[in-house]
């Protein structure tokens, strides 16, 4: 969203400590902001939108603001363009995962052995480096789209379909795509760093946990009730550590990276959104690259 200069009634410090007063009713503190112009609004000034709330002036087309051309451009809370289909990227990601699953069913373990993170360090039967440690960096990405069992892909795809569309609508397609891929890479990187040398690792769980962390950040930013998502997050983490044969490293890595990237996206000031969003993604990728590089040096050395 482009910077929308405030009216004389708008608080000068839009990010000050404590709740700001409604821009129309300064005596009413509120933690909710219009998702288009980002001004604080009280319950009387809220108009429910597809994502969050908008003020009456933005809904009417910016009348009375003196900045109609900027206020009327549909933007998400993160500054992305509001799309006609807020599920398009989610559908594409779901389709890619299903297509890879069908390919795995058709080819068996051969395809999995080429694309997953199996044998992260070395093959104990040959005592030589394989996988990512041998330079096959693409496995960090391809492993995110691989599933071997129906319950595994079913759970992940149901989670993607539930978490994806609201985030895609809130962030915009490009930012949502970046969030998903970087979260998945974060999960792969932590698995590469901490998992057993010959432990197989595959699945979209790292990216899914990234979406879960991003959902928590978004709800906190919109001042929504956090209890449902915190309960869901707690249950998933308990399942991660108590259920056998689950790569907890991918779940934790995806969760941390997803929450960090989402925080940078939804809390960036309006006048520097693009720069901060790019910087957030670049820093996350640099951190992931550093983890992979350090682990590879450990194994090669």
ABEGO torsion letter per residue (X at the ends): XBBBBBBAABBABAABBEBBBBAABAABBBABBBAAAGBBBBAAABBBBABEBBBAAAAAGGBGAGAAAAAABBBBAAGBBBBABAAAAAAAAAAAAAAAAAAAAAAEAAAAAAABABGAABBAAAGBBBEAAAGBAAAAAAAAABBABAAAAAAAAAAAAAAAAAAAAAAEAAAAAAAAAAAAAAAAAAAAAABBAABBBBEAAAAAAAAAAAAAAAAAAAGBBAAAAAAAAAAAAAAAAABBGBBAAAAAAAAAAAAAAAAAAAABBAAAAAAAAAAAAAAAAAAAAAAAAAAAAAAAX
